[in-house]
Amino acid sequence: MSHKSFWDSLGDTISFIIFIKYVLPILIIFIIGLVAYQGIYGSSMDKKYENMENVIVTSKLVSTVCDYAREVYNKEVFSEVKGDPDNSDPMSMYSVEVDYVFNDNTKTAEEYDSLIKDELTKLYNKLKGKVIEKDQIFAETDRKSIGLSFYIPNNNGGTSILCSASLIYNKDIGFVEESYQKELSRTIVTSERIEDAIKRSY
């Protein structure tokens, strides 16, 4: 095992002192300034868009979409509809993900397929005509994706994902009807998917 020389250790100490004395205070001031600017910017954007019912601001995109989904979902076939209010899953491929949990796993593929497309349609109709505007400094609004993930009870007392569907937002045209129609025209659920989900233990 190699040991650092006196000069290497001295250099590390000096670098640390310089960082603590000069770099860290500048970094803290920068972060405080950024937070303050975000507060001012966010507040001004909120005022700008507060009376525009067709605008969804980026800071409220997740909560707004989830609220829409919970407002219109079929309570007879789903036990719950939930979303991540902080959108904190770094592995998610969607800008917003809404999870739907079916009450049971006894329906046919055609029944599940139809029920899922019903939910997709209801959410699309709530979002159609909406415009996404940013109230966060580093937010982007060029393209957003809304993922609807559907779960069914499995044989292990939990739930397993059955399938997903999505809605796409493009800044130039809003929520994309063509993408929505493609989801309606494809087969989302098959008997094989159901069997696999029921047997899965995660």
C-alpha positions as CSV (number, residue, x, y, z in Angstrom):
1,M,0.0,0.0,0.0
2,S,1.4,3.4,-1.0
3,H,1.4,6.3,1.4
4,K,1.0,9.9,0.4
5,S,4.2,12.0,0.7
6,F,4.4,15.1,3.0
7,W,4.0,17.4,0.0
8,D,0.9,15.5,-1.3
9,S,-0.7,15.7,2.1
10,L,0.1,19.4,2.4
11,G,-1.3,20.0,-1.0
12,D,-4.5,18.2,0.0
13,T,-4.8,20.2,3.2
14,I,-4.3,23.5,1.3
15,S,-6.9,22.5,-1.3
16,F,-9.4,21.7,1.5
17,I,-8.8,25.0,3.2
18,I,-9.2,26.9,0.0
19,F,-12.4,25.0,-0.7
20,I,-13.8,25.7,2.8
21,K,-12.8,29.4,2.9
22,Y,-13.5,30.5,-0.7
23,V,-15.4,28.0,-2.8
24,L,-18.0,26.8,-0.3
25,P,-19.3,30.3,0.6
26,I,-19.6,31.2,-3.1
27,L,-21.4,27.9,-3.7
28,I,-23.8,28.5,-0.8
29,I,-24.5,32.1,-2.0
30,F,-25.2,30.7,-5.5
31,I,-27.6,28.1,-4.2
32,I,-29.4,30.6,-2.0
33,G,-29.7,33.0,-4.9
34,L,-31.0,30.2,-7.2
35,V,-33.7,29.3,-4.6
36,A,-34.7,32.9,-4.2
37,Y,-34.9,33.4,-7.9
38,Q,-37.0,30.3,-8.3
39,G,-39.4,31.6,-5.6
40,I,-39.8,34.9,-7.4
41,Y,-40.0,33.3,-10.8
42,G,-42.5,30.7,-9.7
43,S,-44.7,33.3,-7.9
44,S,-44.8,35.5,-11.0
45,M,-45.7,32.5,-13.2
46,D,-48.4,31.4,-10.8
47,K,-50.0,34.9,-11.0
48,K,-49.6,34.9,-14.8
49,Y,-51.4,31.6,-15.3
50,E,-53.8,31.5,-12.3
51,N,-56.9,32.4,-14.3
52,M,-56.0,30.3,-17.3
53,E,-57.9,27.1,-16.9
54,N,-56.3,25.5,-19.9
55,V,-52.8,25.9,-18.4
56,I,-51.0,23.3,-16.2
57,V,-47.8,24.6,-14.7
58,T,-44.8,22.2,-14.5
59,S,-44.6,22.2,-10.7
60,K,-48.2,21.0,-10.5
61,L,-48.2,18.6,-13.5
62,V,-48.0,15.4,-11.5
63,S,-50.6,16.4,-8.9
64,T,-52.9,17.7,-11.5
65,V,-52.8,14.6,-13.7
66,C,-53.2,12.4,-10.7
67,D,-56.2,14.4,-9.5
68,Y,-57.8,14.2,-12.9
69,A,-57.3,10.4,-12.9
70,R,-58.8,10.0,-9.4
71,E,-61.7,12.2,-10.4
72,V,-62.8,10.1,-13.3
73,Y,-61.7,6.5,-12.7
74,N,-64.2,3.6,-12.4
75,K,-64.5,3.0,-8.7
76,E,-66.3,-0.3,-9.3
77,V,-63.4,-2.0,-10.9
78,F,-60.3,-0.3,-9.3
79,S,-59.4,-0.4,-5.6
80,E,-57.2,2.6,-5.9
81,V,-55.5,5.1,-8.3
82,K,-52.3,6.7,-7.1
83,G,-49.4,8.7,-8.3
84,D,-46.0,9.7,-7.0
85,P,-46.6,13.4,-6.0
86,D,-42.8,14.1,-6.0
87,N,-42.2,12.2,-9.3
88,S,-39.2,10.8,-7.5
89,D,-38.7,7.5,-9.4
90,P,-35.5,8.1,-11.4
91,M,-36.1,4.9,-13.4
92,S,-39.5,5.9,-14.7
93,M,-39.7,6.5,-18.4
94,Y,-42.7,8.8,-18.0
95,S,-42.9,12.4,-16.9
96,V,-45.9,11.4,-14.8
97,E,-47.0,7.9,-13.9
98,V,-50.4,7.0,-12.6
99,D,-51.0,3.6,-11.1
100,Y,-54.3,1.8,-11.3
101,V,-55.0,-1.2,-9.1
102,F,-57.8,-3.6,-10.3
103,N,-60.0,-5.1,-7.6
104,D,-59.6,-8.6,-9.0
105,N,-57.8,-10.8,-11.5
106,T,-60.8,-12.7,-12.8
107,K,-61.7,-10.7,-15.9
108,T,-60.9,-11.8,-19.5
109,A,-58.3,-10.1,-21.6
110,E,-60.9,-8.4,-23.6
111,E,-62.6,-7.0,-20.5
112,Y,-59.3,-5.7,-19.1
113,D,-58.4,-4.2,-22.4
114,S,-61.7,-2.4,-22.7
115,L,-61.6,-1.1,-19.1
116,I,-58.0,0.2,-19.6
117,K,-58.9,2.0,-22.8
118,D,-61.9,3.5,-21.0
119,E,-59.5,5.0,-18.4
120,L,-57.1,6.2,-21.1
121,T,-60.0,7.9,-22.9
122,K,-61.3,9.6,-19.7
123,L,-57.9,10.9,-18.8
124,Y,-57.2,12.0,-22.4
125,N,-60.5,14.0,-22.5
126,K,-59.6,15.7,-19.2
127,L,-56.1,16.7,-20.6
128,K,-57.1,17.5,-24.2
129,G,-56.8,21.2,-24.9
130,K,-54.5,21.8,-21.9
131,V,-51.2,23.6,-22.3
132,I,-48.2,22.9,-20.1
133,E,-46.2,26.0,-19.1
134,K,-43.2,26.2,-16.9
135,D,-43.0,27.8,-13.5
136,Q,-39.7,26.2,-12.6
137,I,-36.4,27.6,-13.9
138,F,-35.0,24.4,-15.4
139,A,-38.2,22.8,-16.4
140,E,-38.8,21.8,-20.0
141,T,-42.2,21.7,-21.7
142,D,-41.3,20.5,-25.3
143,R,-42.5,17.0,-24.6
144,K,-44.1,15.1,-21.7
145,S,-45.4,11.6,-21.4
146,I,-48.2,10.4,-19.1
147,G,-47.9,6.7,-18.2
148,L,-50.9,4.7,-17.0
149,S,-49.8,1.5,-15.3
150,F,-52.3,-1.1,-14.4
151,Y,-51.9,-3.7,-11.7
152,I,-53.9,-6.8,-10.7
153,P,-53.8,-9.0,-7.6
154,N,-51.3,-11.9,-7.8
155,N,-51.3,-15.3,-6.1
156,N,-48.9,-14.1,-3.4
157,G,-51.2,-11.6,-1.8
158,G,-49.7,-8.6,-3.6
159,T,-50.2,-7.0,-6.9
160,S,-48.3,-7.3,-10.2
161,I,-48.2,-5.0,-13.2
162,L,-50.4,-6.1,-16.0
163,C,-49.6,-3.5,-18.6
164,S,-49.0,0.2,-19.3
165,A,-50.4,2.7,-21.8
166,S,-49.4,6.3,-22.4
167,L,-50.5,9.7,-23.5
168,I,-48.0,12.1,-25.2
169,Y,-47.8,15.9,-25.0
170,N,-46.0,17.9,-27.6
171,K,-45.7,21.7,-27.1
172,D,-46.5,22.4,-30.7
173,I,-49.8,20.5,-30.8
174,G,-50.7,19.7,-27.2
175,F,-51.8,16.2,-26.1
176,V,-51.3,14.2,-29.3
177,E,-54.5,12.6,-30.5
178,E,-52.6,10.4,-33.0
179,S,-50.7,8.8,-30.2
180,Y,-53.9,8.3,-28.2
181,Q,-55.6,6.7,-31.1
182,K,-52.7,4.3,-31.6
183,E,-53.1,3.1,-28.0
184,L,-56.8,2.5,-28.6
185,S,-56.1,0.5,-31.7
186,R,-53.6,-1.8,-30.3
187,T,-54.2,-4.9,-28.1
188,I,-53.0,-3.8,-24.7
189,V,-53.9,-7.0,-22.7
190,T,-53.6,-10.6,-23.6
191,S,-54.4,-13.8,-21.7
192,E,-50.7,-14.5,-21.5
193,R,-50.1,-11.2,-19.8
194,I,-52.8,-11.9,-17.3
195,E,-51.4,-15.4,-16.4
196,D,-47.9,-14.1,-16.1
197,A,-49.0,-11.2,-13.8
198,I,-51.0,-13.5,-11.5
199,K,-48.1,-16.0,-11.1
200,R,-45.5,-13.2,-10.6
201,S,-44.3,-12.7,-7.0
202,Y,-43.1,-9.1,-7.3
